């Protein structure tokens, strides 16, 4: 895994270069890193994988459906914690945990 130090021309990168690319970029703790998908699976997803994808989609839908009052309550809890660096990640984790 390599580490990228962004300059003025490229301040931030994330995701894949294109849908056929096996190199991806991600940001962690304010630093940008690269990674490589070495051997993505070409098999059909298992029942457990499909269930996990459904659970993920349900959590995303729950985050999108939050009202401004609910988000304000979550914001107070977000400010009191140190585990999650961004509010969206915190929201997702809270809604995902409700599905378990």
For each residue, the residues with C-beta under 8 A, 3 or more apart:
1: 33 34 35
2: 33 34
3: 31 32 33 34
4: 13 25 31 32 33 34
5:
6: 10 11 12 13 32
7: 10 11
8: 11
9:
10: 6 7 13
11: 6 7 8
12: 6 27 32
13: 4 6 10 25 32
14: 25 26 27 32
15: 24 25
16: 19 21 23 24
17: 21 23 24
18: 21
19: 16
20:
21: 16 17 18 24
22: 36 37 38 40
23: 16 17 34 35 36 37
24: 15 16 17 21 34 35 36 37
25: 4 13 14 15 32 33 34 35
26: 14 32 33 34 35
27: 12 14 30 31 32 33
28: 31 33
29: 85
30: 27
31: 3 4 27 28
32: 3 4 6 12 13 14 25 26 27
33: 1 2 3 4 25 26 27 28
34: 1 2 3 4 23 24 25 26
35: 1 23 24 25 26
36: 22 23 24
37: 22 23 24 40
38: 22
39:
40: 22 37
41:
42:
43:
44:
45: 49 50 53
46: 49 50
47: 50 51
48: 51 52
49: 45 46 52 53
50: 45 46 47 53 54
51: 47 48 54 55
52: 48 49 55 56
53: 45 49 50 56 57
54: 50 51 57 58
55: 51 52 58 59 96 99
56: 52 53 59 60 96
57: 53 54 60 61
58: 54 55 61 62 99
59: 55 56 62 63 92 95 96 99
60: 56 57 63 64 92
61: 57 58 64 65
62: 58 59 65 66 95 98 99
63: 59 60 66 88 91 92 95
64: 60 61
65: 61 62
66: 62 63 70 71 74 91 95
67: 70 71
68: 71 72
69: 72 73
70: 66 67 73 74
71: 66 67 68 74 75 91
72: 68 69 75 76
73: 69 70 76 77
74: 66 70 71 77 78 87 90 91 94
75: 71 72 78 79 87
76: 72 73 79 80
77: 73 74 80 81 90 94
78: 74 75 81 84 87 90
79: 75 76
80: 76 77
81: 77 78 84 90
82:
83:
84: 78 81 87 89 90 93
85: 29 89
86: 89 90
87: 74 75 78 84 90 91
88: 63 91 92
89: 84 85 86 92 93
90: 74 77 78 81 84 86 87 93 94
91: 63 66 71 74 87 88 94 95
92: 59 60 63 88 89 95 96
93: 84 89 90 96 97
94: 74 77 90 91 97 98
95: 59 62 63 66 91 92 98 99
96: 55 56 59 92 93 99 100
97: 93 94 100
98: 62 94 95
99: 55 58 59 62 95 96
100: 96 97
